[in-house]
Amino acid sequence: MNTAEIQALNDQYVINTYGARKLAITRGEGITLWDADGKEYLDCFAGIAVCNLGHCHPAVTEAIREQAGKLIHVSNLYYIEPQVNLAERLSKQCFAQKWFFCNGGAEANEAAIKLARRYWAQKGTPKPGIVTAEQSFHGRTLATITATGQPKYRQGFEPMMPGFSYVQFNDIAALENAITPEVGAVLIEPIQGEGGVRMPVEGYLRAVRELCTKKNVLLIFDEVQTGLGRTGALFAHQGYGVTPDIMTLAKGLANGVPIGAMGCTDEAATGFGPGMHACTFGGNPLSTAASVATIDTLTAPGFIEAAAKTGDYFLGRLNALAADHAIIVDVRGKGLMIGVEFKEAVSPLIGKMLDAGVICGPAGPNVLRFLPPLIITTEQIDRVMAVLSACLGELGW
């Protein structure tokens, strides 16, 4: 089918939660995508930070093929070999000693919220309150849109789940005031993604950790977008020298196969027992086999370090461009998670870049966001920059 035929079927049969779209993507390889009409694109969004290894990475593809030929699904009423292999690999790379697997980021954050609440209930000192940050994003379920510090995601879905409060990101005094005796956890993104690629100020995450320890509350890092090599470390918190009690992952965990994960310390894990939480497809053989291959590739010697270096190159090129364009307010990011803030809405720019064969996306109305596969080369970045510069000129920016 061509793009028009796919669009017609979509309009007839699919609920319109994503609005009008220009493309029907049918094939990918590395950082390159092709649409149903055969046009080629450089992908600088990676399915929103999902395909960190690029499209159809051979190691992941082979793992999927092999596992699909043996066993795709079995319930969690039985032990699953690729699942325990994945849990072991993840634990060897970070603080977390125990893992729960699910289907995506919202479910991972749901699991973290439930674990935090039940942990304190198990202690006999219920503290259901959870503090999150304004401009945060934690998912689309009722609990996670309540946790999300952006009212636009909650409109029309009220009433929201009780027990959540919000403070400004980077304001440690506000956070301290918000941690009342009823609060049992703080849930934040180390770098706010959907909120505009907003960076933590120097020492902020460390101060949050110290405050949570002092106040005896659990610290949850939502690493759904920042994790898996995106920011120059396997997990963003490692780059800041701060360790949470609970961490959530999804997106890049299996390079496109749906999976989410919640990792925690042995102590935090005591909040859950048999029957307290579950997920039918969570950690099934296919998704965890794909994830094992993804983790093995990401943790190969030098891989993440090379991606971090490429990210520095991209940031350098963008900062040089900003020096010549007064409409650019700020360039910020870490590794290959980059935001460029403009004085104007970026939707026209994104559209022009798409027409010119480069896929990127927004992070709020005024921020152009780049989340390319971690395998992007400096030569490909140069091509992206040439398109961006030309599109700015066409817009008179």
Sequence and secondary structure as in RCSB ss.txt:
>XXXX:A:sequence
MNTAEIQALNDQYVINTYGARKLAITRGEGITLWDADGKEYLDCFAGIAVCNLGHCHPAVTEAIREQAGKLIHVS
NLYYIEPQVNLAERLSKQCFAQKWFFCNGGAEANEAAIKLARRYWAQKGTPKPGIVTAEQSFHGRTLATITATGQ
PKYRQGFEPMMPGFSYVQFNDIAALENAITPEVGAVLIEPIQGEGGVRMPVEGYLRAVRELCTKKNVLLIFDEVQ
TGLGRTGALFAHQGYGVTPDIMTLAKGLANGVPIGAMGCTDEAATGFGPGMHACTFGGNPLSTAASVATIDTLTA
PGFIEAAAKTGDYFLGRLNALAADHAIIVDVRGKGLMIGVEFKEAVSPLIGKMLDAGVICGPAGPNVLRFLPPLI
ITTEQIDRVMAVLSACLGELGW
>XXXX:A:secstr
  HHHHHHHHHHHS  SS   S  EEEEEBTEEEETT  EEEESSHHHHT TT BT HHHHHHHHHHHTT S   
TTS  HHHHHHHHHHHHHSS  EEEEESSHHHHHHHHHHHHHHHHHHHT    EEEEEBT    SSHHHHHHSB 
GGGTTTS S  SSEEEE TT HHHHHHH  TTEEEEEE SSBTTTTSB   TTHHHHHHHHHHHHT EEEEE TT
TTTTTTSSSSHHHHTT   SEEEE GGGGTTS  EEEEE HHHHTT  TTS   SSTT HHHHHHHHHHHHHHTS
TTHHHHHHHHHHHHHHHHHHHHTT TTEEEEEEETTEEEEEESS SHHHHHHHHHTTEE EESSTTEEEE   TT
  HHHHHHHHHHHHHHHHHHT 
